[in-house]
């Protein structure tokens, strides 16, 4: 298989003007095989891996060896040597003023010359469908029934399935599993009709050589091919450029700009023919090319690139891979390991060695087994959590505690990772689905079943299944399911229910309802393959009275369980675990730890109201500051006054003390003076004597 790296490609110029070819041609609903990755367009044509890119002046194709062998294929595919768009635009602009006005918006948009077989099957898929979903269906067809052509940047590309690959037994059932709905029958029956009546595809290719009307009539004899699908195939692969597929867009244009607004609101078969004839008379030989220009304008004008987001997500997902953790709970001997191995078609859980333990275990053992598996380049890290010992004890009163403890411990581990300061890539080991195995008693749920589901249903996506359904008759299974669901409803147990979204089409909604109607799934598991005398190979069980096919929906619900668990709802199970179950547990846990959420941060407030609240808050803050400043100033003034009074009092006391000292000193001096005067008087008297 060819392994290609973009960096190693040698680019060759097609030497074509943008007025003659733009790669926007590949996104307007003609082909559903092209992948737009950044500025590259990648697909498979006639077994060749093709890579294209566009520059302002031309279109280039990439080759590994630099050869020119791809160029003739591309020139034929885009009809570069057969139709000159510039001359056609000039002629059509003279014939139609509307075309002249709008033609500037869709320069270089061409009609492709595709393989008739591929084109036919793709447009059978387009019935009541949209481009995104058609592309997914066509990709599934190629992956499951086409041959590998090459690998580009790690992604595998496939050729379109051959006629022989789609006439095999079981194709219709397989396509229904893959989500094709009623289109599965049309694809399978169309392939069988061509094979039985014409042998190979030469008949289909020969329709290029007959008239347009004859080719259309022949195509409409095939299952699932109506006028529009037949016209699409005639225009885009059978060289009938006058073919005009009339869909809702064309009908609206005809009503708005070409006088059909008074002929009715809905597009009838008669109006379909009238609209086509009108454009054929107006534009002539290449009327199909001219009318298609009007349709693509709405799809292409203003393209900015966000339509490539799904491809970006796809590349990232394929690169990083996926993780899924599934817990299986049930009594020993109900086939838990066998079912897991059957679901993933490989030995995830090895067979256990039978040995007699010296001492019987007293508690349930929680065992975790991780496997890395790959399918068509998509990697899955699958972790299976088994619960051996559940229900095997004499006293099973609290047998649910270790199981619930393991589920909550995984939530705690994830919560601890989330609350780290430095977080690396979070490792998600939470339980995304819990398959609970119900013993096929045929009566109703046992107390242990009810108690376990009551304890677990708020912590995990609970999926009940009836084990070993081959031990019961169809009538017993129906009755048993009804009693189980009655018990579940009576005890308020919440089992997993698939969500329905607004953009889901009727087919998806009906498929979800069909899956949900099978709950609890009556399943049979088996890793053994058998071959019948007619050569039919199947997985199942062989009994003296007949066979049980695991993959036969008439025998058990295994296919529906696999479809829900793996093919259609695996990501939804993970999202429900993260967004609902884990968030509820996280809220409970953080609340118990004392954390409270301020609900006001989630209230929606108008800008004017928010400004008014901020103004009031600022005024309150200013008033508080003023009050605090006044209090500080008042305290400082009081302190100063107190200090001044204290100083005044101290000065007064000191003044009084000094005055008293002076008074005492004065009194002493007065006393001394008096004594001196007395002594002086005595001396004078003595002298006179």
matplotlib code that plots the C-alpha trace (Angstrom):
import matplotlib.pyplot as plt

x = [0.0, 1.3, 2.4, 2.6, 3.9, 2.8, 6.3, 7.6, 5.2, 6.3, 3.8, 2.8, 0.9, -2.3, -1.8, -5.4, -6.9, -9.0, -11.7, -11.7, -11.3, -11.6, -11.4, -14.5, -16.1, -15.4, -17.4, -20.7, -22.5, -21.4, -18.9, -18.8, -15.3, -13.0, -11.5, -10.5, -7.5, -6.1, -5.3, -5.2, -8.0, -7.5, -9.5, -9.2, -9.9, -9.7, -7.5, -5.1, -4.6, -5.0, -3.8, -4.7, -4.0, -5.0, -3.0, -4.2, -3.1, -3.5, -4.2, -1.5, -1.5, 1.0, 2.9, 5.3, 7.6, 7.0, 5.3, 2.6, 0.3, -2.2, -2.8, -4.9, -7.1, -7.7, -8.2, -10.9, -12.4, -12.8, -13.6, -10.9, -10.4, -14.0, -15.7, -14.5, -16.2, -15.3, -17.0, -20.0, -20.3, -20.2, -22.9, -25.1, -24.8, -26.2, -29.1, -30.0, -29.7, -30.0, -27.0, -25.0, -25.7, -24.7, -22.0, -19.2, -19.8, -19.1, -16.1, -14.4, -17.1, -17.4, -19.4, -17.4, -17.1, -17.3, -17.4, -21.0, -21.1, -19.7, -21.9, -25.1, -24.6, -23.6, -26.8, -28.9, -27.4, -28.5, -32.2, -33.7, -30.2, -27.6, -24.1, -22.4, -24.3, -24.0, -20.2, -20.2, -22.2, -20.0, -16.9, -18.4, -19.1, -15.5, -14.0, -16.1, -16.3, -13.5, -9.9, -7.1, -5.3, -2.8, -2.0, -1.5, -0.2, -1.3, -4.9, -5.9, -7.8, -10.0, -11.2, -15.0, -16.6, -16.9, -20.2, -19.2, -18.5, -22.0, -23.9, -22.6, -25.0, -25.6, -24.8, -28.2, -28.2, -24.6, -25.5, -28.5, -26.2, -24.0, -26.9, -28.0, -31.6, -34.0, -31.2, -29.5, -32.2, -31.9, -28.1, -28.2, -31.1, -29.6, -26.3, -28.1, -30.3, -27.4, -25.5, -28.4, -29.6, -26.4, -23.6, -21.1, -21.1, -20.6, -24.3, -24.1, -21.1, -22.9, -25.5, -23.0, -23.6, -27.4, -29.7, -30.3, -34.0, -33.1, -30.4, -32.7, -35.4, -33.0, -31.6, -35.1, -35.7, -33.2, -34.4, -34.2, -33.6, -36.1, -36.1, -33.7, -31.1, -31.3, -30.7, -27.7, -26.1, -26.8, -25.2, -22.3, -21.1, -22.9, -22.0, -25.5, -24.9, -28.5, -29.7, -31.2, -31.7, -34.5, -34.4, -35.8, -33.1, -33.7, -37.5, -37.1, -34.9, -37.5, -40.3, -38.3, -36.7, -38.3, -42.1, -43.0, -44.4, -48.0, -47.8, -48.0, -46.2, -44.9, -42.8, -44.9, -43.7, -45.3, -43.6, -40.3, -40.4, -41.6, -38.7, -36.1, -37.5, -37.5, -33.8, -33.0, -34.7, -33.0, -29.4, -29.3, -26.8, -25.0, -28.1, -27.2, -23.9, -25.7, -28.4, -25.9, -24.1, -27.2, -27.3, -23.7, -23.8, -25.6, -23.2, -19.9, -20.3, -18.5, -16.7, -14.3, -13.2, -15.0, -16.7, -13.3, -13.6, -15.0, -11.9, -9.6, -11.4, -11.2, -7.4, -6.9, -9.0, -7.3, -3.9, -4.6, -7.0, -9.9, -10.5, -13.4, -13.9, -16.7, -17.7, -19.4, -21.3, -23.1, -23.0, -20.3, -21.1, -23.4, -20.9, -19.4, -16.0, -17.4, -19.7, -16.8, -14.7, -17.7, -18.4, -14.9, -14.3, -11.0, -9.8, -9.9, -10.4, -8.4, -10.1, -9.7, -7.9, -10.2, -8.7, -10.1, -9.0, -7.8, -9.9, -13.1, -12.8, -14.9, -15.3, -15.8, -12.5, -12.4, -10.2, -9.2, -7.8, -6.6, -6.2, -5.1, -7.0, -7.1, -9.6, -9.1, -6.4, -8.5, -6.9, -9.0, -7.7, -10.3, -10.5, -12.7, -13.5, -14.7, -16.3, -15.8, -17.5, -20.6, -23.7, -21.7, -21.8, -24.3, -24.9, -25.0, -26.5, -23.8, -22.2, -22.7, -20.3, -16.9, -18.4, -19.8, -16.5, -14.5, -16.7, -16.4, -12.7, -12.2, -14.3, -12.1, -8.9, -10.2, -11.3, -7.8, -6.3, -8.6, -7.7, -4.0, -2.1, 0.0, -2.3, -1.0, -3.3, -6.1, -6.3, -9.9, -10.4, -14.0, -16.5, -18.4, -20.8, -21.9, -23.4, -25.4, -26.1, -29.5, -29.8, -32.4, -34.8, -37.9, -39.6, -38.6, -35.7, -34.3, -33.7, -29.9, -30.6, -32.8, -30.5, -27.4, -29.1, -30.6, -27.1, -25.4, -27.8, -26.9, -23.2, -22.9, -24.6, -26.5, -27.2, -29.2, -28.9, -30.5, -27.6, -27.8, -31.0, -30.8, -32.1, -35.5, -38.1, -39.1, -42.4, -40.5, -38.0, -40.8, -42.6, -39.4, -38.4, -41.8, -41.5, -37.9, -38.9, -41.9, -39.6, -37.1, -39.9, -41.5, -38.2, -37.2, -34.1, -32.6, -31.1, -29.2, -31.4, -30.1, -30.6, -32.5, -31.3, -33.1, -31.0, -31.5, -33.4, -36.4, -34.3, -31.8, -34.7, -36.4, -33.1, -32.6, -36.2, -35.6, -32.5, -34.1, -37.1, -34.8, -33.7, -33.0, -31.0, -31.4, -28.0, -26.0, -22.2, -19.9, -16.3, -16.7, -17.3, -19.2, -19.8, -23.1, -23.4, -24.2, -20.9, -22.4, -20.0, -21.4, -20.5, -22.8, -23.7, -24.4, -27.1, -28.5, -31.8, -30.3, -28.0, -28.0, -26.3, -24.9, -25.1, -28.6, -31.2, -33.9, -32.0, -30.9, -30.3, -26.5, -26.4, -28.5, -26.3, -23.1, -24.6, -25.5, -22.4, -19.8, -21.1, -23.5, -23.4, -19.9, -19.1, -22.5, -21.9, -18.7, -20.3, -23.1, -20.6, -18.6, -21.4, -24.1, -22.9, -19.5, -20.7, -23.4, -20.8, -18.3, -20.9, -21.8, -18.1, -17.1, -20.2, -19.4, -15.9, -17.4, -17.1, -20.1, -20.9, -21.8, -24.8, -24.8, -21.9, -24.3, -27.0, -27.6, -27.5, -28.0, -25.0, -27.0, -28.1, -24.5, -23.2, -25.8, -24.9, -21.2, -22.0, -24.0, -21.2, -18.6, -20.6, -21.0, -17.3, -16.6, -19.0, -17.3, -13.9, -15.1, -16.6, -13.3, -11.3, -13.6, -13.3, -9.5, -9.3, -11.7, -9.6, -6.5, -8.0, -9.3, -5.9, -4.2, -6.7, -6.1, -2.4, -2.7, -5.0, -2.5, 0.4, -1.7, -2.4, 1.2, 2.3, -0.3, 0.9, 4.5, 3.6, 1.8, 4.8, 7.2, 4.9, 4.7, 8.5, 9.0, 6.4, 8.3, 11.6, 10.1, 8.8, 12.2, 13.8, 11.2, 11.9, 15.6, 15.1, 12.9, 15.5, 18.2, 16.2, 15.7, 19.3, 20.2, 17.8, 19.3, 22.8, 21.8, 20.3, 23.4, 25.5, 23.5, 24.0]
y = [0.0, 3.4, 5.5, 9.2, 12.3, 15.7, 17.0, 14.5, 15.3, 16.8, 19.3, 19.5, 22.4, 21.7, 25.1, 26.1, 29.5, 30.2, 31.2, 27.7, 25.7, 26.4, 23.7, 25.0, 22.8, 19.9, 21.2, 22.0, 18.6, 16.7, 14.4, 13.2, 11.7, 14.7, 15.8, 19.4, 19.5, 23.1, 24.1, 20.5, 18.4, 14.7, 11.8, 8.5, 8.4, 5.1, 3.5, 6.5, 8.7, 12.3, 15.4, 18.9, 22.4, 25.8, 29.0, 32.4, 31.5, 27.7, 24.3, 21.8, 18.0, 16.2, 13.1, 10.8, 10.2, 13.4, 11.6, 13.0, 9.9, 11.5, 14.6, 12.9, 11.5, 14.9, 16.6, 14.1, 14.3, 18.1, 18.0, 20.6, 19.8, 19.4, 22.5, 26.1, 27.9, 31.3, 30.8, 29.2, 32.0, 34.5, 32.7, 32.1, 35.8, 36.9, 34.5, 35.3, 38.6, 36.8, 34.6, 37.6, 39.4, 36.5, 34.7, 36.8, 34.8, 31.4, 31.6, 28.3, 26.0, 22.9, 19.8, 16.7, 13.6, 10.9, 7.1, 6.2, 3.4, 5.5, 8.4, 6.2, 4.8, 8.2, 9.8, 6.9, 7.8, 11.5, 10.7, 13.0, 13.8, 16.5, 16.8, 16.1, 12.9, 11.7, 12.2, 10.1, 7.3, 7.2, 7.1, 4.1, 2.3, 2.7, 1.7, -1.4, -2.6, -0.8, -1.7, 0.2, 2.5, 4.4, 6.2, 10.0, 11.6, 8.5, 8.4, 5.5, 6.1, 3.6, 2.9, 2.9, -0.6, -2.7, -4.2, -7.7, -6.4, -5.0, -8.1, -10.2, -11.7, -9.5, -6.1, -4.6, -5.6, -4.3, -1.0, -0.6, -1.1, 1.7, 4.1, 4.0, 3.3, 2.6, 3.5, 0.2, -1.7, 0.4, 0.1, -3.7, -4.2, -1.9, -3.9, -7.2, -6.0, -4.8, -8.1, -10.3, -8.6, -7.2, -9.2, -6.4, -2.6, -2.4, -1.7, 1.3, 2.7, 2.1, 4.7, 7.3, 6.4, 6.5, 9.6, 11.5, 10.4, 6.7, 6.8, 8.5, 5.9, 3.0, 4.5, 4.9, 1.2, 0.7, 0.6, 3.9, 5.9, 8.7, 11.6, 13.7, 11.0, 9.8, 13.4, 13.8, 10.6, 11.6, 15.1, 14.2, 10.9, 9.8, 12.7, 14.2, 17.9, 18.8, 16.9, 19.2, 17.8, 19.9, 20.1, 22.5, 25.1, 25.0, 25.2, 28.3, 29.9, 29.1, 30.6, 33.7, 34.6, 32.6, 33.0, 29.7, 31.5, 31.2, 27.5, 26.0, 26.0, 22.4, 20.7, 18.1, 15.6, 17.8, 20.9, 19.0, 18.3, 21.9, 23.5, 21.2, 21.9, 25.7, 25.7, 23.4, 25.8, 28.8, 27.6, 24.9, 21.9, 22.6, 23.7, 21.3, 23.2, 26.6, 25.7, 24.2, 27.6, 29.1, 26.5, 26.7, 30.4, 30.1, 27.3, 29.0, 32.8, 34.0, 30.8, 31.5, 28.0, 27.0, 24.2, 22.5, 22.3, 18.7, 17.6, 19.3, 17.5, 14.3, 14.6, 15.5, 12.6, 10.1, 11.4, 11.3, 8.3, 7.7, 6.4, 4.4, 2.6, 0.0, -1.8, -5.2, -6.3, -9.5, -12.9, -15.4, -17.5, -15.0, -14.5, -11.0, -11.7, -13.5, -10.5, -8.0, -10.1, -10.5, -6.8, -5.8, -9.0, -9.7, -11.3, -8.3, -10.5, -13.8, -17.0, -17.5, -20.5, -22.7, -23.4, -24.1, -21.4, -22.5, -19.8, -18.3, -14.5, -12.4, -9.3, -8.4, -8.0, -5.1, -6.0, -3.5, -4.6, -2.1, -2.9, -0.8, -1.8, -0.3, -0.4, 1.3, 3.6, 4.7, 3.8, 3.1, 2.7, 0.3, -0.3, -3.1, -3.1, -6.5, -7.3, -11.0, -12.2, -10.0, -12.0, -15.1, -14.9, -16.2, -12.7, -10.1, -7.3, -4.8, -6.3, -2.9, -1.0, -2.0, -1.3, 2.2, 2.9, 2.2, 4.4, 7.3, 6.7, 7.3, 10.5, 11.6, 10.9, 13.0, 15.8, 15.8, 16.2, 19.1, 21.0, 20.8, 24.1, 22.7, 20.5, 18.3, 16.3, 14.9, 11.1, 10.1, 6.7, 7.4, 4.7, 5.7, 2.8, 0.0, -3.1, -4.9, -8.6, -9.8, -13.6, -15.1, -16.2, -15.2, -13.7, -10.2, -8.3, -9.8, -7.6, -7.7, -6.4, -3.6, -2.5, -2.4, -0.4, 2.0, 2.6, 3.1, 4.8, 8.4, 7.7, 5.8, 5.2, 2.0, -0.4, -3.5, -6.7, -10.1, -12.6, -16.0, -15.1, -18.3, -20.2, -18.5, -18.5, -15.3, -15.0, -15.5, -12.8, -10.3, -10.9, -10.8, -7.4, -6.0, -7.0, -5.7, -2.3, -2.2, -2.8, -0.2, 2.4, 1.5, 2.0, 5.2, 3.7, 5.9, 3.8, 5.3, 6.9, 8.2, 12.0, 13.4, 16.7, 19.3, 18.7, 14.9, 13.7, 11.4, 8.4, 9.0, 9.6, 6.3, 4.4, 5.7, 4.8, 1.3, 0.8, 2.1, -0.1, -3.2, -2.3, -4.4, -6.1, -9.8, -10.9, -14.0, -13.9, -16.3, -16.2, -19.3, -19.2, -21.8, -22.4, -23.8, -26.3, -23.4, -21.7, -19.0, -18.1, -16.8, -16.3, -18.0, -21.2, -24.6, -26.8, -30.2, -28.4, -25.5, -22.6, -19.2, -16.4, -13.6, -11.1, -12.0, -9.5, -12.2, -14.3, -11.7, -8.0, -8.2, -6.0, -3.3, -3.3, -3.0, -0.3, 1.8, 1.1, 1.4, 2.6, 5.4, 6.4, 5.9, 9.6, 10.5, 8.1, 9.9, 13.3, 12.3, 11.0, 14.2, 16.8, 15.2, 12.3, 13.7, 17.3, 16.2, 14.2, 17.1, 19.5, 17.2, 16.6, 20.3, 21.3, 18.7, 20.2, 23.6, 25.3, 27.5, 28.9, 32.6, 32.4, 36.1, 35.6, 33.8, 36.4, 38.2, 42.0, 44.8, 47.2, 50.1, 48.3, 47.1, 50.7, 51.9, 49.1, 50.1, 53.8, 53.0, 50.6, 53.4, 55.9, 53.5, 52.8, 56.6, 57.2, 54.5, 56.0, 59.4, 58.0, 56.1, 59.3, 61.4, 58.8, 58.8, 62.6, 62.7, 60.2, 62.1, 65.4, 63.8, 62.3, 65.7, 67.4, 64.8, 65.3, 69.1, 68.9, 66.5, 69.0, 71.9, 70.0, 69.1, 72.7, 73.9, 71.4, 72.4, 76.1, 75.5, 73.5, 76.2, 78.9, 77.0, 76.6, 80.3, 81.1, 78.9, 80.5, 84.0, 83.1, 81.8, 85.0, 87.1, 85.1, 85.6, 89.3, 89.6, 87.8, 90.1, 93.1, 91.9, 91.2, 94.6, 96.4, 94.6, 95.6, 99.2, 99.3, 97.7, 100.4, 103.3, 102.0]
z = [0.0, -1.0, 2.0, 1.0, 2.9, 1.7, 2.2, -0.4, -3.1, -6.4, -7.6, -11.3, -12.9, -14.8, -16.6, -16.2, -15.6, -12.5, -14.9, -16.2, -13.0, -9.3, -6.7, -5.1, -7.7, -5.4, -2.5, -4.3, -4.0, -7.1, -5.5, -1.9, -1.9, -1.7, 1.7, 2.1, 4.5, 4.8, 1.2, -0.1, -1.7, -1.4, -3.0, -4.9, -8.7, -10.6, -7.9, -7.7, -4.7, -5.8, -4.1, -5.5, -4.5, -5.9, -6.4, -7.6, -11.1, -11.6, -10.1, -9.2, -8.5, -6.4, -7.5, -5.8, -8.8, -10.8, -13.7, -15.8, -15.8, -13.5, -15.7, -18.4, -15.7, -14.1, -17.4, -18.2, -14.7, -14.9, -18.7, -19.3, -23.0, -23.7, -22.4, -22.4, -19.5, -20.8, -24.1, -22.4, -19.9, -22.7, -24.6, -21.6, -20.5, -23.9, -23.5, -19.9, -18.0, -14.7, -15.5, -16.6, -13.4, -11.1, -13.1, -11.5, -8.2, -9.6, -12.0, -12.7, -11.3, -13.6, -14.0, -13.1, -15.3, -12.6, -12.7, -13.4, -10.9, -8.1, -9.1, -9.1, -5.6, -4.2, -5.4, -4.2, -0.8, -1.4, -1.1, 1.6, 2.9, 3.3, 2.0, 5.3, 6.0, 2.4, 2.7, 5.9, 4.2, 1.1, 3.3, 5.3, 2.0, 0.9, 4.3, 4.7, 1.0, -0.9, -1.3, 0.4, -2.1, 0.0, 3.2, 3.4, 6.6, 8.6, 7.1, 4.9, 1.7, -0.1, -3.6, -4.3, -3.8, -6.9, -8.1, -6.8, -3.3, -3.0, -4.2, -1.3, 1.3, 4.2, 2.5, 3.2, 6.9, 7.3, 5.7, 8.0, 10.9, 9.5, 9.5, 5.8, 6.7, 3.9, 1.4, 2.3, 0.5, -2.6, -2.8, -2.3, -4.7, -7.4, -7.3, -7.5, -10.4, -12.4, -11.6, -12.5, -15.6, -17.1, -15.5, -15.1, -15.4, -19.2, -19.5, -17.2, -19.1, -22.4, -21.4, -22.4, -26.0, -26.0, -26.0, -22.8, -22.6, -23.1, -20.5, -18.0, -18.6, -18.1, -14.9, -13.4, -13.7, -10.9, -7.2, -5.5, -8.7, -9.4, -11.9, -9.9, -9.2, -12.8, -14.0, -11.6, -12.9, -16.6, -16.1, -13.9, -15.3, -18.5, -20.8, -21.1, -20.5, -21.3, -18.2, -15.5, -12.0, -10.5, -6.7, -4.2, -5.0, -8.7, -8.1, -5.9, -8.6, -11.3, -9.1, -8.2, -11.6, -14.4, -14.0, -12.3, -9.2, -10.3, -11.2, -7.7, -4.4, -4.5, -7.2, -8.9, -11.6, -14.3, -13.0, -12.8, -16.5, -17.3, -15.4, -17.1, -20.5, -19.9, -19.1, -22.0, -24.4, -22.8, -22.7, -25.3, -25.4, -22.1, -20.2, -17.3, -16.9, -17.0, -14.5, -12.1, -11.9, -10.3, -7.6, -6.4, -5.8, -2.5, -1.4, -2.4, -2.0, 1.1, 2.0, 4.7, 5.7, 8.9, 7.0, 7.3, 11.1, 11.1, 9.1, 11.7, 14.5, 12.6, 12.1, 15.7, 16.9, 14.7, 15.9, 19.6, 19.6, 21.9, 25.4, 26.7, 30.1, 30.5, 33.7, 33.6, 36.7, 37.2, 38.8, 37.7, 34.7, 32.9, 30.1, 30.9, 29.5, 26.4, 25.7, 25.8, 23.5, 21.1, 21.1, 20.0, 17.9, 19.7, 22.9, 25.3, 28.5, 28.4, 29.7, 33.4, 34.7, 36.8, 40.2, 43.7, 46.2, 49.6, 51.2, 49.7, 49.1, 51.5, 49.3, 45.6, 43.7, 41.3, 38.3, 35.5, 32.2, 29.5, 25.8, 22.9, 19.8, 16.3, 13.5, 10.1, 11.5, 14.5, 17.9, 21.0, 24.5, 26.0, 29.7, 31.0, 34.7, 35.9, 39.2, 40.0, 43.1, 42.8, 43.9, 44.7, 48.5, 50.9, 52.3, 49.4, 51.5, 50.9, 47.7, 45.9, 48.2, 46.5, 43.1, 44.0, 45.8, 42.7, 40.6, 43.0, 43.5, 39.8, 40.0, 42.9, 40.9, 38.0, 40.4, 42.0, 38.5, 37.7, 40.9, 40.5, 40.0, 37.1, 35.0, 32.2, 29.9, 32.1, 32.1, 32.0, 33.8, 34.8, 34.1, 30.9, 30.8, 33.2, 31.6, 34.3, 33.6, 34.7, 35.2, 32.8, 35.5, 33.5, 36.5, 37.6, 39.1, 42.3, 45.4, 44.7, 41.1, 42.3, 45.2, 43.0, 40.2, 42.8, 44.2, 40.9, 38.6, 39.7, 39.3, 36.0, 32.6, 33.5, 30.6, 31.7, 29.6, 29.9, 29.9, 28.1, 26.2, 24.3, 27.4, 27.0, 24.3, 22.4, 24.4, 27.7, 26.7, 25.8, 29.1, 31.1, 29.5, 30.4, 34.0, 34.3, 32.9, 35.2, 38.2, 37.0, 36.6, 40.0, 41.9, 40.1, 38.5, 35.8, 33.0, 30.1, 27.4, 24.1, 23.6, 20.7, 19.2, 17.1, 14.0, 14.1, 11.0, 11.2, 10.4, 13.2, 15.6, 14.6, 14.9, 18.4, 19.3, 17.9, 20.0, 23.2, 22.6, 23.0, 26.5, 28.4, 25.6, 25.4, 24.4, 23.5, 23.3, 21.5, 20.2, 18.0, 14.3, 12.3, 8.7, 7.4, 4.5, 2.2, 3.1, 5.4, 8.2, 11.5, 15.1, 17.5, 19.3, 17.9, 19.5, 18.5, 17.7, 15.7, 15.7, 17.5, 15.4, 17.5, 14.7, 13.7, 15.0, 14.8, 17.3, 19.9, 20.6, 20.4, 17.2, 18.8, 21.9, 19.8, 17.7, 20.8, 22.8, 20.0, 16.7, 17.5, 21.1, 22.5, 22.5, 23.9, 26.8, 27.5, 27.3, 29.6, 32.1, 32.0, 31.7, 34.0, 36.2, 37.0, 37.4, 39.9, 41.9, 41.7, 43.0, 45.9, 46.7, 46.7, 48.7, 51.3, 51.5, 52.3, 48.9, 47.9, 44.6, 44.3, 42.0, 41.3, 38.8, 36.5, 36.5, 33.3, 33.8, 31.2, 30.7, 32.0, 35.1, 35.7, 35.4, 37.9, 40.3, 39.9, 40.5, 43.7, 44.8, 44.2, 46.1, 49.0, 48.9, 48.9, 51.8, 53.7, 53.1, 54.1, 57.3, 58.1, 57.4, 59.7, 62.4, 62.1, 62.2, 65.1, 67.0, 66.3, 67.4, 70.6, 71.2, 70.6, 72.9, 75.6, 75.3, 75.5, 78.6, 80.1, 79.3, 80.7, 83.9, 84.2, 83.7, 86.3, 88.8, 88.2, 88.4, 91.7, 93.0, 92.0, 93.5, 96.7, 96.7, 96.1, 98.8, 101.2, 100.1, 100.6, 104.0, 105.0, 103.7, 105.6, 108.7, 108.3, 107.7, 110.8, 112.9, 111.5, 112.3, 115.9, 116.3, 114.8, 117.2, 120.2, 119.1, 118.8, 122.3, 123.8, 122.2, 123.8, 127.2]

ax = plt.figure().add_subplot(projection="3d")
ax.plot(x, y, z, "-o")
ax.set_aspect("equal")
plt.show()
